Amino acid sequence: MADDDVKVSGDGARSPSNATNGGAPKNGKKGIGIIVKEEVEAFRAEMPGKVKEQIESVKDPTKTQLYTSIFRHKRDETPRNRALGVLSNVFLHLHPAKINRDSVRYPYTWGMGGITFYLFIVLTFTGVLLMFYYHPTKVQAFRDVLYLEHDVPFGKILRNMHRWAAHLMVIAVELHMFRVFLTGSYKKPREFNWNVGVILLVLTLLLSFTGYLLPDDQLGFWAVTVGTNMARATPLLGNEGPFGSQLGMTPYNDVRFGLLGGSIVDANALLRAYIWHCIAIPIIASVFMIVHFWRVRKDGGISGPAPVMLASEADKPRRAQSAAGA
Amino acid sequence: MNWHQLWTIATTPDNIPITALLPLVLFYLWLAFRQAKGNDELIAQLEADPALAKTHHRKTWPFRPGWQKEVHVWPFLLRMEFLAAIIVTAILMVWSITMSAPLEEPANPNLTMNPAKAPWYFLGLQEMLVYFDPWIAGVVMPTLIIIGLMVIPYIDTNPLGSGYYTLKQRKFSIGTFCFGFLILWVSMIIIGTFIRGPGWQWFWPGQTWDHNRLIYEVNRDLPDLFGITSNLGKGIFGAIVVGGYFAIGGFVMTALFRRKMPRDWRRMSLLQYQIMMFLMLTMVALPIKMLLRLSLHIKYVWITPWFNV
């Protein structure tokens, strides 16, 4: 019955000829033929309008409910909308709406910070895919790498890309730090963010280093052996370090034992490296990255290219600058 | 000249990053110093002409009245980021297709690799193991590097040169950082990769790696040169030498610093200055110790029952 009502009122609005028809038989019974006829007539009367409406909306998809539900504002070629495009997008909103016209110039930033972050994303992506094929156990680890290299579709390129992206990330981080130093970008008010960056540099190196052991081959094994042997010599906390033995350090309770989960690089070390590499350090690094990016914005965006300052203005408050015109 | 040996080292998959790092560092160094030169010329021009300094937009890049000072992130920044992502992806793709990640034989604790090298970014520290005991090279030095980097913003009191490349306004800080990064970090990595062969011995580029080479080298300790034999004497002697290095070095450096950089001397607090000097002298001690080792074959300077320096 409700179905009927809707149809009737709809008809009434659209075509007067049907309105007279539709009102009368409401309480009487109708033959199936009449209902079909009515439906066909209504279809003919309404469809051209509906189709036209649909075509119109396809011409301008930004007016559709689907579009506006995703993007939260309509699309216009206006400055306001360009700003909204950035501000109302969760992935882009770390950017300001507008930036210094010279800061998009490549020679200033070298793009290394952004490239580092992009490489982190690439590494997360390829790393997760690698995790599907890898078991961090002495029996399987090396075989899994062989399996990846020879049998898994695109497995070889996946591993290669993870390895090279990791190397590239270390280079990009170091160059980023070099650029930030050379442009004096660690100076007030960005001192704290420089510190966050130093921690991220260390975390990047640790990420790379923990990943080194995972193929469980000679290269990784000896690199990690050499690396962790140094922990033995930690002052106070290592069994061979200065004052270590005086404090009761042995190969079975010192800081190296804690790192490896044993006194040699073995199954426990592999598992520990795996967990640090795949879970713990990425999470810690992500937290520091959030702070790093947030502070870049809070400290006034990227540092420049700023107008040069003269030595005569150095010890005065930065008043002359605004007069000079940014 | 064994070109094959050099080629083998340079094209070992894990060494490619270092082969790439060298031209990259040189390129960006050139890029930075070209901009620094431009800015320094501009600064000199503005300092000579105060009237111009009041009206100039103070960048080497052009700016005309009527131009917008700011541009929209969409599209002007985002297109750059997109482009960078595409280029990096393309490089990675080509690199991953053409070159395979290294995979040696399965880990075998009974078969030592020779040379057993750390990942390339730690080769600087591994190189330090030649000159210092593991507790210094492996623990104290990395810690001091991290601490040293972290205190930079708090000991650099120079307000100039924030947000633009310059050499003239920050000679000391840029000189120090370049010394640390280029000489102590990058070149040590290059030595560790290209020069250190089996037994961590020194092979010049192009020299064949000889696994059987032996070097007869007698390393002495500094107290031995002075004929000190008792343990107590060695301990006291070493403490005096190391303490003397910091005392005399600090004195000389302070005398120089006060004369050459009076502005910074005035701006810095005592604590800031002391931290800077300590890190500075420690950093300079590194090449000094290396030189002592390479020229006079001196192993330790300070010998105690608990640690040796």
Interface residues (C-beta under 8 A of the other chain):
Chain A: P79 R82 A83 G85 V86 L92 H95 P96 A97 K98 I99 N100 R101 D102 S103 V104 R105 Y106 P107 Y108 W110 G111 G114 I115 Y118 L119 V122 F142 V145 L146 E149 K156 I157 R159 N160 M161 H162 R163 W164 A165 H167 L168 V170 I171 E174 L175 M177 F178 R179 F181 L182 T183 G184 S185 Y186 K187 K188 R190 E191 W194 N195 V198 L201 V202 L205 S208 F209 Y212 P215 D216 D217 Q218 L219 G220 F221 W222 A223 T225 V226 G227 N229 M230 A231 R232 A233 T234 P235 G238 E240 G241 P242 F243 Q246 I264 V265 S303 G304 P305 A306 P307 V308 M309 L310 A311 S312 A314 D315 A320 A323 A324 G325 A326
Chain B: D14 I16 P17 A20 L21 L24 V25 Y28 L31 A32 Q35 A36 N39 L42 I43 L46 E47 A53 K54 T55 H56 H57 R58 K59 W61 W67 Q68 K69 E70 V71 H72 V73 W74 P75 F76 L77 L78 M80 E81 A84 A85 V88 T89 I91 L92 M93 W95 S96 I97 M99 S100 A101 P102 L103 E104 E105 P106 A107 N108 P109 L111 T112 M113 A116 K117 A118 P119 W120 Y121 F122 Q126 D133 P134 W135 A137 G138 V139 V140 I146 L149 M150 I152 P153 Y154 D156 N158 P159 L160 G161 S162 G163 Y164 Y165 T166 Q169 R170 I174 F177 F181 R263 R267 W306 F307
